[in-house]
């Protein structure tokens, strides 16, 4: 596949006029906002499918979660993600670069296909593995609250720490 190149006249137009650069930045920013909104909606749909949440309801806002779902969804989600990695590795032998690595090591360059793959992996892992993350965060918050209680010489401070963690 050949590399996409922006036509010379369009590049000259953007470079010659400051307003065109501002307009280009606004369009790119709007497109990025649309993509992030679509990704967030995808995670919401996965949460509604796997955890029985209504659209717009946040998994982290739940006071309790069915323990079977809390174990089953992340386990099967991780298994599906592992199988997907295997197929992706067979299809595209070079490892996909994440955005941070691309910025640090590759001058910010990522392929469009690689970007789509990383975005889909992010949506899937956020939609299926978040229950495990939520439980780990909750345990960390409880542990932090206990540490604060000890650090404050027995004065009861865990309520404040727990509130910040939810």
LOZARO-808474 format. One record per residue (C-alpha): x, y, z; residue in three letters. Coordinates in steps of 0.05 Angstrom, whole numbers, plus 5000, padded with zeros to 4 digits. Layout:
<recs>
XYZALA...
</recs>
This chain:
<recs>
500050005000UNK502750684982UNK503051255031UNK497651775026UNK500152465007UNK496353115011UNK495953474944UNK501254014935UNK496154574923UNK492454414988UNK498954405027UNK501055074997UNK494155375014UNK494655155087UNK501755405094UNK500456075060UNK494556305102UNK494356295178UNK486756265177UNK486955615136UNK491455305189UNK486455505243UNK480755225202UNK484554575191UNK485854515266UNK478454635281UNK476354095232UNK481453595260UNK479253765331UNK471853665313UNK473353005280UNK477252775341UNK471352965385UNK466652565342UNK471251955345UNK471852005421UNK464252065428UNK463351445383UNK468451055424UNK465051255489UNK458351045460UNK461350375440UNK463650255512UNK456650445537UNK453549935489UNK458249395514UNK456649565586UNK449249515572UNK450148845536UNK454648515587UNK452748835653UNK445348995640UNK446249745649UNK441750245615UNK445150685563UNK448551275597UNK449050915664UNK456250855688UNK459150205713UNK463250575765UNK456850885794UNK454050215815UNK453850075889UNK454049325877UNK455548865820UNK453548145810UNK459947755829UNK458747245773UNK458647805721UNK464548145755UNK468747515745UNK465747235680UNK465647855636UNK472948065647UNK475347345641UNK471647215576UNK473147925551UNK480547805562UNK480147125528UNK476747435467UNK481947995466UNK487547475468UNK484447095410UNK483747745372UNK491147905385UNK492947235355UNK488947365291UNK491548075286UNK498747815293UNK497547315237UNK494447855193UNK499348415211UNK505948115236UNK508848775259UNK506248965328UNK501449555329UNK504350175361UNK500350535414UNK499751305409UNK504651445466UNK509950995435UNK508651285366UNK509751985393UNK516051805432UNK519551345382UNK516451435313UNK515552185307UNK508152125321UNK506851685261UNK501651125264UNK498250775207UNK490850885199UNK489650135203UNK493950105266UNK490050685297UNK483350335283UNK485949685313UNK488450035376UNK481850415382UNK477649785376UNK482049425427UNK481150015474UNK473550005466UNK473349245478UNK477849265538UNK474149855568UNK467549515556UNK469348835584UNK475348905631UNK472949525668UNK469149115721UNK475748815744UNK478949505743UNK473049785783UNK473849245836UNK481349355841UNK480350105848UNK475149995902UNK479949535941UNK485550045933UNK480950595960UNK479050166020UNK486450026034UNK488050766027UNK482550936076UNK485450436126UNK492450726117UNK489751436129UNK486451206193UNK493050936218UNK496951536193UNK492252016229UNK493851686297UNK487251336304UNK482851926283UNK477451676237UNK478951936167UNK476951346122UNK470151646105UNK473552236070UNK478251786031UNK472751316009UNK468451895984UNK474152135939UNK474951435910UNK467751345885UNK
</recs>
